[in-house]
Amino acid sequence: MNDAFEILETAELFLIDFYLPQCPPCKRLAPILKEWSDESGIPVVTVNLKEKRFDLLSDRFGVKDTPTVVAIRDREEIARSSPVTKKDLYKLVGGGRP
């Protein structure tokens, strides 16, 4: 998983996973995101909302709940959800597998 600020400038399509370490749904989603990213080749950036360095990023996307996964294409948000399966993640980026 890559640094949020670097990938915002470089990747054509990626996901941002906004999470809190103590959030049970976030903990369940983490290995699903990793497996999905490895399978799809689409990067996933993890953003711990407890880290102050990400305050501007969470404000920019108006994230209030966790987990929130935001799909970004060409520096613009295209979708967001609180997925629980790999199928949900594929839907988030526009349907089937890339």
DSSP file (Angstrom, degrees, kcal/mol; ACC not computed):
  #  RESIDUE AA STRUCTURE BP1 BP2  ACC     N-H-->O    O-->H-N    N-H-->O    O-->H-N    TCO  KAPPA ALPHA  PHI   PSI    X-CA   Y-CA   Z-CA
    1    1 A M              0   0    0      0, 0.0    44,-0.2     0, 0.0     2,-0.1   0.000 360.0 360.0 360.0 141.2    0.0    0.0    0.0
    2    2 A N        -     0   0    0     42,-0.6    44,-0.5     1,-0.1     2,-0.3  -0.452 360.0 -83.7-104.9 169.8    1.4    3.4   -1.0
    3    3 A D     >  -     0   0    0     -2,-0.1     4,-2.3     1,-0.1     5,-0.2  -0.559  35.7-135.7 -73.2 132.0    1.6    6.9    0.5
    4    4 A A  H  > S+     0   0    0     -2,-0.3     4,-1.7    42,-0.3    -1,-0.1   0.866 100.8  50.2 -57.8 -42.5   -1.6    8.8   -0.2
    5    5 A F  H  > S+     0   0    0      1,-0.2     4,-0.6     2,-0.2    -1,-0.2   0.864 111.8  47.3 -71.1 -35.1    0.1   12.0   -1.2
    6    6 A E  H >> S+     0   0    0     -3,-0.2     3,-1.0     1,-0.2     4,-0.7   0.937 113.0  47.6 -67.7 -46.9    2.4   10.4   -3.7
    7    7 A I  H >X S+     0   0    0     -4,-2.3     4,-2.1     1,-0.3     3,-0.6   0.796  99.1  67.3 -71.1 -27.6   -0.3    8.3   -5.4
    8    8 A L  H 3< S+     0   0    0     -4,-1.7    -1,-0.3     1,-0.2    -2,-0.2   0.824 109.0  40.6 -58.0 -29.6   -2.7   11.3   -5.7
    9    9 A E  H << S+     0   0    0     -3,-1.0    -1,-0.2    -4,-0.6    -2,-0.2   0.596 125.3  31.4 -93.8 -12.9   -0.2   12.7   -8.2
   10   10 A T  H << S+     0   0    0     -4,-0.7     2,-0.2    -3,-0.6    -2,-0.2   0.784  92.1  82.4-119.1 -35.4    0.7    9.5  -10.1
   11   11 A A     <  -     0   0    0     -4,-2.1    64,-0.4     1,-0.1     3,-0.2  -0.534  51.2-156.3 -86.8 141.7   -2.0    6.9  -10.4
   12   12 A E  S    S+     0   0    0      1,-0.3    62,-3.0    -2,-0.2     2,-0.4   0.896  87.2  13.3 -74.5 -43.5   -4.7    6.9  -13.0
   13   13 A L  E    S+A   73   0A   0     60,-0.2    -1,-0.3    61,-0.1     2,-0.3  -0.997  78.9 136.8-138.1 130.2   -7.0    4.7  -10.9
   14   14 A F  E     -A   72   0A   0     58,-2.1    58,-3.0    -2,-0.4     2,-0.4  -0.973  39.8-118.8-160.3 169.4   -6.7    3.9   -7.2
   15   15 A L  E     -Ab  71  44A   0     28,-2.3    30,-3.1    -2,-0.3     2,-0.5  -0.899  12.2-149.3-115.1 146.5   -8.7    3.5   -4.0
   16   16 A I  E     -Ab  70  45A   0     54,-2.5    54,-2.5    -2,-0.4     2,-0.8  -0.980  10.2-157.6-112.4 123.8   -8.3    5.4   -0.7
   17   17 A D  E     -Ab  69  46A   0     28,-3.7    30,-3.2    -2,-0.5     2,-0.6  -0.886   4.9-163.2-102.6 105.5   -9.3    3.4    2.4
   18   18 A F  E     +Ab  68  47A   0     50,-3.1    50,-1.9    -2,-0.8     2,-0.3  -0.803  28.0 155.5 -88.3 123.1  -10.1    5.7    5.2
   19   19 A Y  E     - b   0  48A   0     28,-2.5    30,-2.8    -2,-0.6    31,-0.3  -0.910  41.6-135.0-143.9 166.5  -10.0    3.7    8.5
   20   20 A L    >   -     0   0    0     -2,-0.3     3,-1.8    28,-0.2     6,-0.2  -0.989  25.4-130.4-121.8 137.6   -9.5    3.8   12.2
   21   21 A P  T 3  S+     0   0    0      0, 0.0    -1,-0.1     0, 0.0     6,-0.1   0.805 107.1  49.2 -59.2 -31.1   -7.3    1.1   13.9
   22   22 A Q  T 3  S+     0   0    0      4,-0.0    -3,-0.0    -3,-0.0     0, 0.0   0.439  83.5 110.9 -88.8   1.4  -10.0    0.3   16.5
   23   23 A C    <>  -     0   0    0     -3,-1.8     4,-2.1     1,-0.2     3,-0.2  -0.669  56.9-155.1 -81.3 113.6  -12.8   -0.1   14.0
   24   24 A P  H  > S+     0   0    0      0, 0.0     4,-2.0     0, 0.0     5,-0.2   0.903  94.7  49.7 -57.8 -44.4  -13.9   -3.8   13.7
   25   25 A P  H  > S+     0   0    0      0, 0.0     4,-1.9     0, 0.0     5,-0.1   0.874 109.7  53.2 -62.3 -33.1  -15.3   -3.5   10.1
   26   26 A C  H  > S+     0   0    0      1,-0.2     4,-1.8     2,-0.2    -4,-0.0   0.905 107.4  50.8 -65.0 -41.0  -12.0   -1.8    9.1
   27   27 A K  H  < S+     0   0    0     -4,-2.1    -1,-0.2     1,-0.2    -5,-0.0   0.875 111.3  47.9 -64.4 -37.5  -10.0   -4.7   10.5
   28   28 A R  H  X S+     0   0    0     -4,-2.0     4,-0.6     1,-0.2    -1,-0.2   0.854 112.1  50.3 -70.3 -34.2  -12.2   -7.2    8.5
   29   29 A L  H  X S+     0   0    0     -4,-1.9     4,-2.7    -5,-0.2     3,-0.3   0.812  92.0  77.7 -74.5 -30.7  -11.8   -5.1    5.3
   30   30 A A  H  X S+     0   0    0     -4,-1.8     4,-2.1     1,-0.2    -1,-0.2   0.882  97.1  41.3 -52.6 -51.1   -8.0   -4.8    5.4
   31   31 A P  H  > S+     0   0    0      0, 0.0     4,-2.3     0, 0.0    -1,-0.2   0.835 114.1  54.3 -69.1 -28.3   -7.1   -8.3    4.2
   32   32 A I  H  X S+     0   0    0     -4,-0.6     4,-2.7    -3,-0.3    -2,-0.2   0.923 109.2  48.0 -67.3 -43.8   -9.9   -8.1    1.6
   33   33 A L  H  X S+     0   0    0     -4,-2.7     4,-2.9     2,-0.2     5,-0.2   0.916 111.9  49.8 -61.1 -43.9   -8.5   -4.8    0.2
   34   34 A K  H  X S+     0   0    0     -4,-2.1     4,-2.4    -5,-0.2    -2,-0.2   0.940 113.5  44.9 -61.4 -48.2   -5.0   -6.3    0.1
   35   35 A E  H  X S+     0   0    0     -4,-2.3     4,-2.3     1,-0.2    -2,-0.2   0.918 114.6  49.1 -62.6 -44.0   -6.1   -9.4   -1.8
   36   36 A W  H  X S+     0   0    0     -4,-2.7     4,-3.2     2,-0.2     6,-0.3   0.919 111.1  49.5 -62.3 -44.8   -8.3   -7.4   -4.1
   37   37 A S  H  X S+     0   0    0     -4,-2.9     4,-2.4     1,-0.2     5,-0.3   0.917 112.1  48.0 -61.6 -44.3   -5.4   -4.9   -4.9
   38   38 A D  H  < S+     0   0    0     -4,-2.4    -1,-0.2    -5,-0.2    -2,-0.2   0.901 117.2  43.5 -61.6 -40.6   -3.0   -7.8   -5.6
   39   39 A E  H  < S+     0   0    0     -4,-2.3    -2,-0.2    -5,-0.2    -1,-0.2   0.900 122.4  35.4 -72.1 -43.4   -5.6   -9.4   -7.8
   40   40 A S  H  < S-     0   0    0     -4,-3.2    -2,-0.2     2,-0.2    -3,-0.2   0.729  95.1-132.0 -87.1 -23.6   -6.7   -6.3   -9.7
   41   41 A G     <  +     0   0    0     -4,-2.4    -3,-0.1    -5,-0.3    -4,-0.1   0.537  64.1 131.7  79.4   6.2   -3.5   -4.4   -9.9
   42   42 A I        -     0   0    0     -6,-0.3    -1,-0.3    -5,-0.3    -2,-0.2  -0.817  59.2-121.0 -94.1 124.9   -5.2   -1.3   -8.7
   43   43 A P        -     0   0    0      0, 0.0   -28,-2.3     0, 0.0     2,-0.4  -0.300  20.0-155.9 -67.0 148.0   -3.4    0.4   -5.8
   44   44 A V  E     -b   15   0A   0    -30,-0.2   -42,-0.6   -28,-0.0     2,-0.5  -0.995   2.9-157.3-123.7 125.4   -5.1    0.9   -2.5
   45   45 A V  E     -b   16   0A   0    -30,-3.1   -28,-3.7    -2,-0.4     2,-0.5  -0.884  10.2-147.0-100.5 128.3   -3.9    3.7   -0.2
   46   46 A T  E     -b   17   0A   0     -2,-0.5     2,-0.5   -44,-0.5   -42,-0.3  -0.838  11.2-167.7 -99.6 133.1   -4.7    3.3    3.5
   47   47 A V  E     -b   18   0A   0    -30,-3.2   -28,-2.5    -2,-0.5     2,-0.7  -0.940  10.6-152.1-125.2 108.4   -5.4    6.5    5.5
   48   48 A N  E >   -b   19   0A   0     -2,-0.5     3,-2.0   -30,-0.2     6,-0.2  -0.701   7.1-152.9 -79.3 113.8   -5.4    6.2    9.3
   49   49 A L  T 3  S+     0   0    0    -30,-2.8    -1,-0.2    -2,-0.7   -29,-0.1   0.579  90.5  67.8 -69.1  -7.7   -7.8    8.9   10.4
   50   50 A K  T 3  S+     0   0    0    -31,-0.3     2,-0.6     3,-0.0    -1,-0.3   0.664  81.5  89.9 -80.4 -17.0   -6.0    9.1   13.8
   51   51 A E  S X  S-     0   0    0     -3,-2.0     3,-2.0     1,-0.1     4,-0.1  -0.722  70.7-149.8 -86.7 120.1   -2.9   10.5   12.0
   52   52 A K  G >  S+     0   0    0     -2,-0.6     3,-2.0     1,-0.3     4,-0.3   0.770  90.5  72.5 -59.4 -28.1   -3.0   14.3   11.9
   53   53 A R  G 3  S+     0   0    0      1,-0.3    -1,-0.3     2,-0.1     4,-0.2   0.688  97.2  51.5 -64.6 -14.2   -1.0   14.3    8.6
   54   54 A F  G <> S+     0   0    0     -3,-2.0     4,-2.7    -6,-0.2     5,-0.3   0.351  77.4 101.6-101.9   5.7   -4.1   13.0    6.8
   55   55 A D  H <> S+     0   0    0     -3,-2.0     4,-2.4     1,-0.2     5,-0.2   0.907  83.3  48.2 -56.2 -44.6   -6.5   15.7    8.2
   56   56 A L  H  > S+     0   0    0     -4,-0.3     4,-2.5     1,-0.2    -1,-0.2   0.879 112.0  50.0 -64.9 -36.9   -6.5   17.7    5.0
   57   57 A L  H  > S+     0   0    0      2,-0.2     4,-1.6    -4,-0.2    -2,-0.2   0.923 112.3  45.5 -68.3 -44.6   -7.1   14.6    2.9
   58   58 A S  H  X>S+     0   0    0     -4,-2.7     5,-2.1     1,-0.2     4,-0.5   0.875 114.5  49.8 -67.5 -35.4  -10.1   13.4    5.0
   59   59 A D  H ><5S+     0   0    0     -4,-2.4     3,-0.9    -5,-0.3    -2,-0.2   0.915 106.3  56.1 -65.0 -43.0  -11.5   16.9    5.0
   60   60 A R  H 3<5S+     0   0    0     -4,-2.5    -2,-0.2     1,-0.3    -1,-0.2   0.876 116.2  36.1 -56.7 -38.8  -11.1   17.1    1.2
   61   61 A F  H 3<5S-     0   0    0     -4,-1.6    -1,-0.3    -5,-0.1    -2,-0.2   0.409 106.2-125.9 -98.1   1.8  -13.2   14.0    0.8
   62   62 A G  T <<5 +     0   0    0     -3,-0.9     2,-0.5    -4,-0.5    -3,-0.2   0.866  40.4 179.6  60.9  38.9  -15.6   14.8    3.7
   63   63 A V      < +     0   0    0     -5,-2.1    -1,-0.2     1,-0.2     3,-0.1  -0.619  19.0 154.1 -80.1 124.0  -15.0   11.4    5.4
   64   64 A K        +     0   0    0     -2,-0.5     2,-0.3     1,-0.2    -1,-0.2   0.622  58.8  46.6-118.4 -26.9  -17.0   11.1    8.6
   65   65 A D  S    S-     0   0    0      2,-0.0    -1,-0.2   -47,-0.0   -47,-0.1  -0.829  81.6 -97.4-121.3 156.5  -17.4    7.3    9.0
   66   66 A T  S    S+     0   0    0     -2,-0.3   -47,-0.1     1,-0.2   -40,-0.1  -0.958  93.9  31.5-127.5 149.8  -15.1    4.3    8.7
   67   67 A P  S    S+     0   0    0      0, 0.0     2,-0.4     0, 0.0    -1,-0.2   0.569  74.4 160.9 -76.9 144.9  -14.5    2.3    6.8
   68   68 A T  E     -A   18   0A   0    -50,-1.9   -50,-3.1    14,-0.1     2,-0.5  -0.998  18.7-164.9-125.4 126.7  -15.0    4.6    3.8
   69   69 A V  E     -AC  17  81A   0     12,-3.1    12,-2.0    -2,-0.4     2,-0.5  -0.959   4.5-164.8-115.0 125.0  -13.4    3.6    0.5
   70   70 A V  E     -AC  16  80A   0    -54,-2.5   -54,-2.5    -2,-0.5     2,-0.5  -0.927  10.6-144.6-112.8 128.1  -13.1    6.3   -2.2
   71   71 A A  E     -AC  15  79A   0      8,-2.9     7,-2.8    -2,-0.5     8,-1.1  -0.801  17.7-166.4 -91.9 130.4  -12.4    5.4   -5.8
   72   72 A I  E     +AC  14  77A   0    -58,-3.0   -58,-2.1    -2,-0.5     2,-0.4  -0.966  10.3 179.8-119.9 129.7  -10.2    8.0   -7.6
   73   73 A R  E >  S-AC  13  76A   0      3,-2.7     3,-1.6    -2,-0.4   -60,-0.2  -0.992  76.5 -12.2-129.7 125.5   -9.7    8.2  -11.4
   74   74 A D  T 3  S-     0   0    0    -62,-3.0   -62,-0.1    -2,-0.4    -1,-0.1   0.899 129.0 -54.8  50.7  46.6   -7.5   10.9  -12.9
   75   75 A R  T 3  S+     0   0    0    -64,-0.4     2,-0.4   -63,-0.2    -1,-0.3   0.544 118.2 105.3  69.7  10.9   -7.5   12.8   -9.6
   76   76 A E  E <  S-C   73   0A   0     -3,-1.6    -3,-2.7     0, 0.0     2,-0.3  -0.957  75.8-112.8-123.0 140.8  -11.3   12.9   -9.3
   77   77 A E  E     +C   72   0A   0     -2,-0.4    -5,-0.2    -5,-0.2     3,-0.1  -0.525  33.7 172.9 -68.3 130.8  -13.6   10.9   -7.1
   78   78 A I  E     -     0   0A   0     -7,-2.8     2,-0.3     1,-0.4    -1,-0.2   0.620  62.4 -14.1-111.5 -21.1  -15.8    8.6   -9.1
   79   79 A A  E     -C   71   0A   0     -8,-1.1    -8,-2.9     2,-0.0    -1,-0.4  -0.977  52.7-161.5-170.2 163.2  -17.4    6.6   -6.3
   80   80 A R  E     +C   70   0A   0     -2,-0.3     2,-0.3   -10,-0.2   -10,-0.2  -0.985  19.5 144.3-152.4 154.0  -17.4    5.7   -2.6
   81   81 A S  E     -C   69   0A   0    -12,-2.0   -12,-3.1    -2,-0.3    -2,-0.0  -0.961  51.8-105.5-166.9-179.4  -18.8    3.1   -0.4
   82   82 A S        -     0   0    0     -2,-0.3   -14,-0.1   -14,-0.2   -16,-0.0  -0.726  50.4-167.6-118.1  76.8  -18.2    0.9    2.7
   83   83 A P        -     0   0    0      0, 0.0     3,-0.1     0, 0.0    -2,-0.0  -0.190  24.7-177.8 -69.8 157.0  -17.5   -2.4    0.9
   84   84 A V        +     0   0    0      1,-0.1     2,-0.3   -52,-0.1   -52,-0.0   0.457  66.7  40.8-127.4 -11.0  -17.3   -5.7    2.6
   85   85 A T  S  > S-     0   0    0      1,-0.1     4,-1.4   -53,-0.0    -1,-0.1  -0.879  80.8-112.4-133.7 165.9  -16.4   -8.1   -0.3
   86   86 A K  H  > S+     0   0    0     -2,-0.3     4,-2.4     1,-0.2     5,-0.2   0.875 118.5  59.3 -63.5 -36.2  -14.1   -8.1   -3.3
   87   87 A K  H  > S+     0   0    0      1,-0.2     4,-2.2     2,-0.2    -1,-0.2   0.910 102.6  52.3 -58.4 -42.3  -17.2   -8.0   -5.5
   88   88 A D  H  > S+     0   0    0      1,-0.2     4,-1.8     2,-0.2    -1,-0.2   0.878 108.2  51.7 -60.0 -38.3  -18.2   -4.7   -3.8
   89   89 A L  H  X S+     0   0    0     -4,-1.4     4,-1.3     2,-0.2    -2,-0.2   0.901 107.9  50.5 -67.9 -41.4  -14.7   -3.3   -4.6
   90   90 A Y  H  <>S+     0   0    0     -4,-2.4     5,-1.3     1,-0.2     3,-0.3   0.900 110.0  50.9 -62.8 -39.2  -15.0   -4.3   -8.3
   91   91 A K  H ><5S+     0   0    0     -4,-2.2     3,-1.4     3,-0.2    -1,-0.2   0.887 104.3  59.3 -61.7 -38.6  -18.4   -2.6   -8.4
   92   92 A L  H 3<5S+     0   0    0     -4,-1.8    -1,-0.2     1,-0.3    -2,-0.2   0.846 107.0  45.7 -60.7 -35.9  -16.8    0.5   -6.9
   93   93 A V  T 3<5S-     0   0    0     -4,-1.3    -1,-0.3    -3,-0.3    -2,-0.2   0.304 137.5 -71.7 -95.2  10.2  -14.3    0.9   -9.7
   94   94 A G  T < 5S-     0   0    0     -3,-1.4     2,-0.5    -4,-0.2    -3,-0.2   0.771  78.4 -65.9 112.8  30.3  -16.9    0.3  -12.5
   95   95 A G  S   <S+     0   0    0     -5,-1.3    -2,-0.2    -4,-0.2    -1,-0.2  -0.855  93.6  29.4 111.8-127.3  -18.0   -3.2  -12.7
   96   96 A G  S    S-     0   0    0     -2,-0.5    -3,-0.1     1,-0.2     0, 0.0   0.117  93.4 -62.1 -73.0-176.3  -16.1   -6.3  -13.6
   97   97 A R              0   0    0      1,-0.1    -1,-0.2    -3,-0.0   -57,-0.0  -0.379 360.0 360.0 -68.2 142.8  -12.5   -7.2  -13.2
   98   98 A P              0   0    0      0, 0.0    -1,-0.1     0, 0.0    -2,-0.0   0.508 360.0 360.0 -66.7 360.0  -10.0   -5.0  -15.1
